[in-house]
């Protein structure tokens, strides 16, 4: 939505229209930036208060409104709608010759302690409207805002579909590679290490740890119990004890799934814990955290 607002704001700037961005309560979150004395007047507290009042007067109407906040001075209030709700307002100043030559305009300049003539000259040099052209522009802005928002939503949907398609491909590749490796389990260490490497690559985690009991690898003399990919959240010397503690917590009732700030890890953030079972017995646990990529939040897909 922020991108759609910036596109519309840039187009208004090319028309010489100074703009504010307000939240739904009317609070100004971004002020005009056009330089010179005109910018001092546009950023004055009194004018900012008038802009906020106009947004509050419009309320939650999902249609662009034209408000005369001073005699012959107009504000175009454009709602930026996201999922049927107004997320913010883009407010544009539409000055007229008559509006810049009134006592009210001069009074706001005097309050801001700037020369009304200089401000008038600066504003007339950017863009001047009358009531009819203002109403025509408001109608165009309403159509333009809807088109930009719909285009942005379509772009987000396409990007989401592309991500899901890429995730599906990675999952198929992961399962195929693991399935192929399971045809020969004479080297269980290599298989488990391949598992954690591929999980980290496919799901863009910063680290993946796997703890297994020695007996679960079914090889005499196999002493390796912890496998990792990426940068572990604890020192290498602590990995065995930490993962053993995590497994004990799971055996004591800690539910598998997504957890925030797991006690055993020094790093903060979301961590996935997934036990490894054989029959009714828990023989290991996989942990993953520090997710990166375009979506750093752990989703149901990661599980």
C-alpha positions as CSV (number, residue, x, y, z in Angstrom):
1,X,0.0,0.0,0.0
2,X,2.9,2.4,0.8
3,X,4.1,1.9,-2.8
4,X,0.7,2.8,-4.2
5,X,0.5,5.9,-2.1
6,X,4.0,7.0,-3.3
7,X,3.1,6.5,-6.9
8,X,0.0,8.7,-6.6
9,X,1.9,11.3,-4.6
10,X,4.6,11.5,-7.3
11,X,2.0,12.1,-10.0
12,X,0.4,14.8,-8.0
13,X,3.8,16.4,-7.4
14,X,4.3,16.5,-11.2
15,X,1.0,18.5,-11.4
16,X,2.3,21.0,-8.8
17,X,0.1,19.7,-6.0
18,X,1.6,19.6,-2.5
19,X,0.5,16.6,-0.5
20,X,0.3,15.3,3.0
21,X,-0.1,11.6,4.2
22,X,-2.4,11.1,7.1
23,X,-3.5,8.1,9.1
24,X,-7.1,7.2,9.6
25,X,-7.3,9.3,12.7
26,X,-6.2,12.4,10.8
27,X,-2.7,12.5,12.2
28,X,-0.1,13.7,9.6
29,X,2.6,11.1,9.0
30,X,4.3,12.7,6.1
31,X,4.4,16.4,5.3
32,X,5.0,18.2,1.9
33,X,8.5,18.9,0.7
34,X,8.6,21.4,-2.1
35,X,11.2,23.8,-0.7
36,X,11.1,27.6,-0.3
37,X,8.8,29.8,1.8
38,X,5.8,27.8,0.5
39,X,7.1,24.8,2.3
40,X,7.3,26.7,5.6
41,X,3.6,27.6,5.2
42,X,2.6,24.1,4.2
43,X,4.3,22.7,7.3
44,X,2.9,25.3,9.7
45,X,1.0,23.9,12.7
46,X,-2.1,25.9,11.9
47,X,-2.4,24.5,8.3
48,X,-1.5,21.0,9.6
49,X,-4.4,21.3,12.0
50,X,-6.8,22.2,9.2
51,X,-5.6,19.2,7.1
52,X,-6.2,16.9,10.0
53,X,-9.6,18.3,10.7
54,X,-10.6,17.8,7.0
55,X,-9.5,14.1,7.1
56,X,-11.5,13.6,10.3
57,X,-14.6,15.3,8.7
58,X,-14.4,12.8,5.8
59,X,-14.4,9.9,8.2
60,X,-14.2,6.4,6.7
61,X,-15.8,7.2,3.3
62,X,-14.0,5.2,0.6
63,X,-14.3,7.9,-2.0
64,X,-12.2,11.0,-2.8
65,X,-13.6,14.1,-1.2
66,X,-13.1,17.8,-2.1
67,X,-13.2,20.1,0.9
68,X,-13.1,23.9,1.0
69,X,-11.0,24.5,4.1
70,X,-10.7,28.2,3.5
71,X,-12.5,30.5,1.0
72,X,-11.6,29.2,-2.5
73,X,-8.8,26.9,-1.1
74,X,-9.4,23.2,-1.6
75,X,-8.1,20.0,-0.2
76,X,-8.5,16.7,-2.1
77,X,-8.7,13.9,0.4
78,X,-7.9,10.6,-1.4
79,X,-8.5,7.4,0.6
80,X,-6.0,4.6,0.1
81,X,-8.1,1.5,0.4
82,X,-6.6,-1.9,1.3
83,X,-8.9,-5.0,1.6
84,X,-12.0,-2.8,1.7
85,X,-10.6,-0.6,4.5
86,X,-9.1,2.8,4.4
87,X,-5.5,2.4,5.5
88,X,-4.3,6.0,5.1
89,X,-5.2,9.3,3.4
90,X,-3.3,11.3,0.7
91,X,-4.3,14.9,1.0
92,X,-3.5,17.4,-1.8
93,X,-3.7,21.2,-1.8
94,X,-5.5,22.7,-4.8
95,X,-4.9,26.5,-4.6
96,X,-6.9,29.1,-6.6
97,X,-6.1,32.7,-7.5
98,X,-9.0,33.8,-5.3
99,X,-8.1,31.6,-2.4
100,X,-4.5,33.0,-2.3
101,X,-5.9,36.6,-2.1
102,X,-8.1,36.3,1.0
103,X,-7.8,37.6,4.5
104,X,-7.9,34.0,5.8
105,X,-4.9,33.0,3.8
106,X,-3.0,36.1,4.9
107,X,-3.9,35.3,8.5
108,X,-2.4,31.8,8.3
109,X,0.8,33.3,6.8
110,X,1.0,35.8,9.6
111,X,0.6,33.1,12.2
112,X,3.5,31.2,10.6
113,X,5.5,34.6,10.5
114,X,6.1,34.5,6.8
115,X,5.2,37.0,4.0
116,X,1.9,36.2,2.4
117,X,3.0,37.7,-0.9
118,X,6.1,35.5,-1.1
119,X,4.1,32.4,-0.3
120,X,1.4,33.4,-2.9
121,X,4.0,33.8,-5.6
122,X,5.6,30.5,-4.8
123,X,2.3,28.6,-4.9
124,X,1.2,30.3,-8.1
125,X,4.4,29.1,-9.7
126,X,3.6,25.4,-9.1
127,X,-0.1,24.8,-9.9
128,X,-3.3,26.8,-9.8
129,X,-6.8,25.5,-10.1
130,X,-10.4,26.7,-10.0
131,X,-13.4,24.9,-8.5
132,X,-14.4,23.2,-11.8
133,X,-10.8,21.9,-12.5
134,X,-10.5,20.9,-8.8
135,X,-13.6,18.7,-9.1
136,X,-12.5,17.2,-12.3
137,X,-9.1,16.4,-10.8
138,X,-10.7,14.8,-7.7
139,X,-12.7,12.5,-10.0
140,X,-9.6,11.5,-11.9
141,X,-7.7,11.0,-8.6
142,X,-10.5,8.7,-7.4
143,X,-10.2,6.5,-10.5
144,X,-6.4,6.7,-10.4
145,X,-6.2,5.6,-6.8
146,X,-8.4,2.6,-7.4
147,X,-6.4,1.6,-10.4
148,X,-3.1,1.9,-8.6
149,X,-4.3,-0.1,-5.6
150,X,-5.8,-2.8,-7.8
151,X,-2.6,-3.0,-9.8
152,X,-0.6,-3.3,-6.5
153,X,-2.8,-6.0,-5.2
154,X,-2.5,-7.9,-8.5
155,X,1.3,-7.6,-8.4
156,X,1.4,-8.9,-4.8
157,X,-0.8,-11.8,-5.8
158,X,1.5,-12.7,-8.6
159,X,4.5,-12.4,-6.4
160,X,2.8,-14.6,-3.8
161,X,2.0,-17.2,-6.5
162,X,5.6,-17.1,-7.7
163,X,6.9,-17.7,-4.2
164,X,4.5,-20.6,-3.6
165,X,5.6,-22.1,-7.0
166,X,9.2,-21.7,-6.1
167,X,8.6,-23.3,-2.6
168,X,6.8,-26.2,-4.2
169,X,9.7,-26.8,-6.5
170,X,12.2,-26.6,-3.6
171,X,10.0,-29.1,-1.7
172,X,9.8,-31.5,-4.5
173,X,13.6,-31.2,-5.1
174,X,14.2,-31.7,-1.3
175,X,12.0,-34.8,-1.1
176,X,13.5,-36.3,-4.3
177,X,17.0,-35.8,-3.0
178,X,16.2,-37.3,0.4
179,X,14.3,-40.2,-1.2
180,X,17.2,-41.0,-3.4
181,X,19.6,-40.8,-0.5
182,X,17.5,-43.2,1.6
183,X,18.2,-46.0,-1.0
184,X,21.6,-46.3,0.6
185,X,21.7,-45.7,4.4
186,X,25.1,-47.3,4.9
187,X,26.4,-43.8,5.9
188,X,23.7,-42.4,8.2
189,X,25.9,-39.4,9.2
190,X,26.1,-38.2,5.6
191,X,22.3,-38.7,5.2
192,X,21.4,-36.6,8.3
193,X,23.9,-33.9,7.3
194,X,22.3,-33.8,3.9
195,X,18.9,-33.5,5.5
196,X,19.8,-30.4,7.6
197,X,21.7,-28.8,4.6
198,X,18.7,-29.2,2.3
199,X,16.2,-27.9,4.9
200,X,18.2,-24.8,5.4
201,X,18.7,-24.1,1.7
202,X,15.0,-24.8,0.8
203,X,13.4,-22.8,3.7
204,X,16.0,-20.0,4.1
205,X,16.7,-20.5,7.8
206,X,19.8,-19.0,9.3
207,X,20.5,-22.3,11.1
208,X,19.2,-25.8,11.3
209,X,20.2,-28.3,14.1
210,X,19.4,-32.0,14.3
211,X,20.0,-34.0,17.5
212,X,19.7,-37.9,17.3
213,X,20.4,-40.5,19.9
214,X,23.4,-42.7,19.0
215,X,21.2,-45.9,18.9
216,X,18.9,-44.4,16.3
217,X,21.6,-44.4,13.7
218,X,21.9,-48.1,14.1
219,X,25.7,-48.2,13.6
220,X,28.1,-49.5,16.1
221,X,30.6,-47.0,17.3
222,X,28.8,-44.0,15.8
223,X,29.2,-41.2,18.4
224,X,28.0,-38.1,16.5
225,X,24.7,-36.8,17.9
226,X,24.4,-33.2,16.6
227,X,24.4,-32.1,13.0
228,X,24.0,-28.5,11.9
229,X,23.9,-26.2,8.9
230,X,24.5,-22.4,9.0
231,X,25.6,-20.4,12.1
232,X,24.4,-22.2,15.3
233,X,22.7,-20.0,17.9
234,X,25.1,-21.4,20.6
235,X,28.8,-22.3,20.6
236,X,29.8,-25.6,19.1
237,X,30.9,-26.9,22.5
238,X,27.4,-26.4,23.8
239,X,25.5,-27.9,21.0
240,X,25.3,-31.5,22.4
241,X,24.1,-30.4,25.8
242,X,21.7,-27.8,24.5
243,X,20.0,-30.1,22.0
244,X,19.8,-32.9,24.6
245,X,18.1,-30.4,26.9
246,X,15.6,-29.4,24.1
247,X,14.8,-33.1,23.6
248,X,14.2,-33.6,27.3
249,X,11.9,-30.6,27.3
250,X,9.9,-32.2,24.4
251,X,9.8,-35.5,26.3
252,X,8.5,-33.6,29.3
253,X,5.6,-32.0,27.4
254,X,7.0,-29.1,25.3
255,X,4.8,-29.1,22.2
256,X,6.4,-29.3,18.8
257,X,5.8,-26.4,16.4
258,X,6.8,-22.7,16.4
259,X,8.1,-21.2,19.6
260,X,9.3,-17.6,20.5
261,X,12.6,-17.2,22.3
262,X,13.3,-20.8,23.1
263,X,15.1,-20.9,26.5
264,X,17.9,-23.1,25.5
265,X,19.1,-20.9,22.6
266,X,20.9,-17.6,23.0
267,X,19.3,-16.1,19.9
268,X,15.8,-14.5,20.0
269,X,13.0,-15.0,17.6
270,X,10.9,-17.8,16.2
271,X,12.3,-21.3,16.4
272,X,10.7,-24.5,14.9
273,X,11.0,-27.6,17.0
274,X,10.1,-30.9,15.3
275,X,10.7,-34.2,17.1
276,X,11.9,-37.3,15.2
277,X,10.0,-40.4,16.2
278,X,10.4,-44.1,15.5
279,X,7.4,-46.0,16.5
280,X,6.2,-44.5,19.8
281,X,9.7,-43.4,20.8
282,X,11.3,-40.0,20.3
283,X,14.8,-40.6,19.0
284,X,15.7,-37.0,18.0
285,X,14.7,-33.5,17.3
286,X,15.2,-30.9,14.5
287,X,15.4,-27.2,15.4
288,X,15.5,-24.3,12.9
289,X,15.6,-20.5,13.4
290,X,16.7,-17.1,12.2
291,X,14.6,-17.4,9.1
292,X,15.5,-14.9,6.4
293,X,14.3,-14.4,2.8
294,X,11.4,-12.2,1.7
295,X,9.1,-13.4,4.5
296,X,11.2,-13.8,7.8
297,X,8.1,-15.1,9.7
298,X,7.7,-18.8,10.1
299,X,4.6,-20.0,8.3
300,X,2.6,-23.3,8.2
301,X,4.5,-24.1,5.0
302,X,7.8,-24.3,7.0
303,X,6.2,-26.7,9.4
